[in-house]
Amino acid sequence: MNPDTPFSALALRELKAAAAVTAQPIQVFEARSADQILTGVEAAAKAGAPGLLTLEDALLVSTRRQIAERAITTRCNRVSCDTGRWPAR
């Protein structure tokens, strides 16, 4: 998540609430540059994350191909991107 995007803070709050209700652990990786995003994907894979959820913002959307490619090479099998609609439909 890009902490500089106002939407991300709201979406993250809602995501954490939903995760708590369903007892799903989440780990947040912040990124303000493309390099930090790819490093975050690698860190998520090393932490054993079964998948990724990205919160929509211009930086993450512009690097979605690289995110998907890095997820494949690190064997982080599932990648979900937020649609920008909150709550999700």
ZABA-498021 format. One line per field, with one value per residue: x, y, z of N, C-alpha, C in turn. Coordinates in nm, 2 decimals. Atoms other than C-alpha are relative to their C-alpha. Example, Ala and Ser with C-alpha at 12.3 -4.5 7.8 and 13.67 -1.06 7.14 Angstrom:
% ZABA-498021
nX	(0.09:-0.09)
nY	(-0.12:-0.11)
nZ	(0.00:0.00)
caX	(1.23:1.37)
caY	(-0.45:-0.11)
caZ	(0.78:0.71)
cX	(0.09:-0.08)
cY	(0.12:0.11)
cZ	(0.00:0.08)
***
This chain:
% ZABA-498021
nX	(0.08:-0.07:0.05:0.03:0.13:0.11:0.09:-0.06:0.02:0.14:0.02:-0.07:0.08:0.11:-0.06:-0.04:0.13:0.05:-0.09:0.02:0.13:-0.01:-0.12:-0.10:-0.11:-0.05:-0.13:0.00:-0.13:0.02:-0.09:0.01:-0.06:0.01:-0.10:0.05:0.11:-0.05:-0.06:0.11:0.05:-0.10:0.01:0.12:-0.03:-0.09:0.07:0.09:0.13:0.06:0.04:-0.02:0.11:-0.05:0.10:-0.01:-0.05:-0.07:-0.13:0.02:0.07:-0.10:-0.10:0.07:-0.07:-0.12:0.05:0.04:-0.12:-0.08:0.08:-0.02:-0.14:-0.02:0.10:0.12:0.09:0.12:-0.01:0.13:-0.01:0.13:0.06:0.02:0.14:0.00:-0.05:-0.01:0.13)
nY	(-0.12:-0.13:-0.08:-0.14:-0.01:-0.01:0.11:0.11:0.01:0.04:0.14:0.09:0.01:0.09:0.13:0.06:0.04:0.13:0.11:0.03:0.07:0.13:0.05:0.02:-0.09:-0.08:-0.07:-0.11:-0.04:-0.13:-0.03:-0.14:0.00:0.14:0.09:0.05:0.09:0.13:0.05:0.05:0.13:0.10:0.01:0.08:0.14:0.06:0.01:0.11:-0.05:0.08:-0.09:-0.14:-0.09:-0.14:-0.11:-0.07:-0.14:-0.01:0.08:0.15:0.03:-0.01:0.11:0.13:0.11:0.04:0.07:0.13:0.08:0.03:0.10:0.13:0.05:0.03:0.10:-0.06:0.04:-0.07:-0.14:-0.07:-0.15:-0.08:-0.06:-0.14:-0.02:0.04:0.14:0.09:0.05)
nZ	(0.00:0.00:-0.11:0.04:0.07:-0.10:0.00:-0.06:-0.15:-0.02:0.05:-0.10:-0.12:0.04:0.03:-0.13:-0.07:0.06:-0.04:-0.14:-0.01:0.06:-0.06:0.10:-0.03:0.11:-0.02:0.08:0.05:0.06:0.12:0.06:0.13:0.06:-0.06:-0.13:0.03:0.03:-0.12:-0.08:0.05:-0.04:-0.15:-0.03:0.04:-0.11:-0.13:0.02:0.04:0.11:0.11:-0.01:0.03:0.02:-0.01:0.13:0.02:0.13:0.00:0.01:0.13:0.10:-0.01:-0.02:0.08:-0.07:-0.12:0.04:0.04:-0.12:-0.08:0.06:-0.03:-0.15:-0.03:-0.07:0.11:0.03:0.00:0.02:0.01:-0.04:0.12:-0.02:-0.05:-0.15:-0.02:0.12:0.05)
caX	(0.00:0.11:0.08:0.07:-0.26:-0.56:-0.78:-0.53:-0.57:-0.95:-0.93:-0.67:-0.88:-1.18:-0.95:-0.81:-1.17:-1.28:-0.97:-1.03:-1.39:-1.28:-0.96:-0.75:-0.40:-0.27:0.07:0.10:0.39:0.42:0.57:0.63:0.82:0.82:1.14:0.98:0.67:0.88:1.08:0.75:0.63:0.95:0.92:0.56:0.67:0.95:0.70:0.49:0.20:-0.03:-0.13:-0.13:-0.40:-0.31:-0.50:-0.56:-0.35:-0.16:0.17:0.04:-0.18:0.12:0.33:0.07:0.25:0.57:0.38:0.23:0.56:0.74:0.45:0.50:0.88:0.85:0.56:0.31:0.03:-0.27:-0.28:-0.59:-0.62:-0.88:-1.12:-1.14:-1.50:-1.54:-1.70:-1.62:-1.91)
caY	(0.00:0.35:0.54:0.87:0.79:0.91:0.62:0.37:0.46:0.42:0.09:-0.05:0.03:-0.16:-0.44:-0.49:-0.49:-0.76:-0.96:-0.95:-1.07:-1.37:-1.43:-1.39:-1.26:-0.98:-0.82:-0.47:-0.37:0.00:0.13:0.48:0.37:0.08:-0.06:-0.07:-0.24:-0.52:-0.55:-0.58:-0.86:-1.05:-0.98:-1.11:-1.43:-1.48:-1.43:-1.71:-1.50:-1.72:-1.41:-1.04:-0.77:-0.43:-0.12:0.08:0.40:0.53:0.38:0.03:0.04:0.15:-0.14:-0.41:-0.61:-0.61:-0.70:-1.00:-1.11:-1.08:-1.27:-1.55:-1.57:-1.57:-1.82:-1.59:-1.74:-1.52:-1.15:-0.94:-0.57:-0.34:-0.21:0.14:0.08:0.07:-0.14:-0.41:-0.52)
caZ	(0.00:-0.07:0.25:0.06:-0.10:0.11:0.00:0.12:0.49:0.47:0.27:0.51:0.81:0.64:0.53:0.89:1.03:0.78:0.85:1.22:1.18:0.97:1.17:0.86:0.93:0.71:0.68:0.54:0.32:0.24:-0.09:-0.23:-0.54:-0.79:-0.64:-0.29:-0.44:-0.58:-0.26:-0.08:-0.30:-0.23:0.15:0.14:-0.04:0.22:0.50:0.35:0.22:0.01:-0.20:-0.24:-0.22:-0.36:-0.27:-0.59:-0.65:-0.95:-0.85:-0.79:-1.10:-1.31:-1.18:-1.19:-1.46:-1.26:-0.94:-1.12:-1.27:-0.93:-0.76:-1.01:-0.97:-0.59:-0.60:-0.44:-0.63:-0.59:-0.67:-0.62:-0.71:-0.55:-0.81:-0.65:-0.54:-0.16:-0.03:-0.28:-0.50)
cX	(0.09:-0.06:-0.03:-0.13:-0.11:-0.09:0.06:-0.02:-0.14:-0.02:0.07:-0.07:-0.12:0.06:0.04:-0.13:-0.05:0.09:-0.02:-0.13:0.02:0.13:0.11:0.12:0.04:0.13:0.00:0.14:-0.02:0.10:-0.03:0.06:-0.01:0.10:-0.05:-0.12:0.06:0.07:-0.11:-0.06:0.09:-0.01:-0.13:0.02:0.09:-0.07:-0.11:-0.14:-0.05:-0.05:0.02:-0.14:0.06:-0.11:0.03:0.06:0.08:0.13:-0.02:-0.06:0.11:0.11:-0.06:0.06:0.12:-0.03:-0.03:0.12:0.08:-0.08:0.02:0.14:0.02:-0.10:-0.10:-0.11:-0.12:0.03:-0.14:0.02:-0.14:-0.05:-0.02:-0.14:0.00:-0.14:0.00:-0.14:0.02)
cY	(0.12:0.09:0.15:0.02:0.00:-0.12:-0.12:-0.02:-0.05:-0.15:-0.09:-0.02:-0.11:-0.14:-0.07:-0.04:-0.13:-0.12:-0.05:-0.09:-0.15:-0.07:-0.03:0.10:0.08:0.07:0.11:0.04:0.14:0.03:0.14:0.00:-0.14:-0.10:-0.05:-0.09:-0.14:-0.06:-0.05:-0.13:-0.11:-0.02:-0.08:-0.15:-0.06:-0.02:-0.11:0.04:-0.09:0.09:0.14:0.07:0.14:0.09:0.10:0.15:0.00:-0.08:-0.15:-0.04:0.00:-0.11:-0.13:-0.12:-0.05:-0.07:-0.15:-0.09:-0.04:-0.10:-0.14:-0.06:-0.03:-0.10:0.04:-0.01:0.08:0.15:0.06:0.15:0.06:0.07:0.15:0.03:-0.05:0.02:-0.07:-0.05:-0.13)
cZ	(0.00:0.11:-0.03:-0.07:0.10:0.01:0.07:0.15:0.03:-0.04:0.09:0.13:-0.02:-0.02:0.14:0.08:-0.06:0.03:0.14:0.02:-0.05:0.05:-0.11:0.03:-0.13:0.04:-0.10:-0.04:-0.07:-0.11:-0.05:-0.14:-0.06:0.06:0.14:-0.02:-0.02:0.11:0.09:-0.04:0.04:0.15:0.03:-0.03:0.11:0.13:-0.01:-0.04:-0.12:-0.12:0.04:-0.03:-0.01:0.01:-0.12:0.03:-0.12:0.00:-0.01:-0.13:-0.11:0.00:0.01:-0.07:0.08:0.13:-0.04:-0.04:0.12:0.08:-0.06:0.03:0.14:0.05:0.10:-0.09:-0.03:0.02:-0.02:0.00:0.03:-0.13:0.02:0.05:0.15:0.05:-0.13:-0.04:-0.07)
***
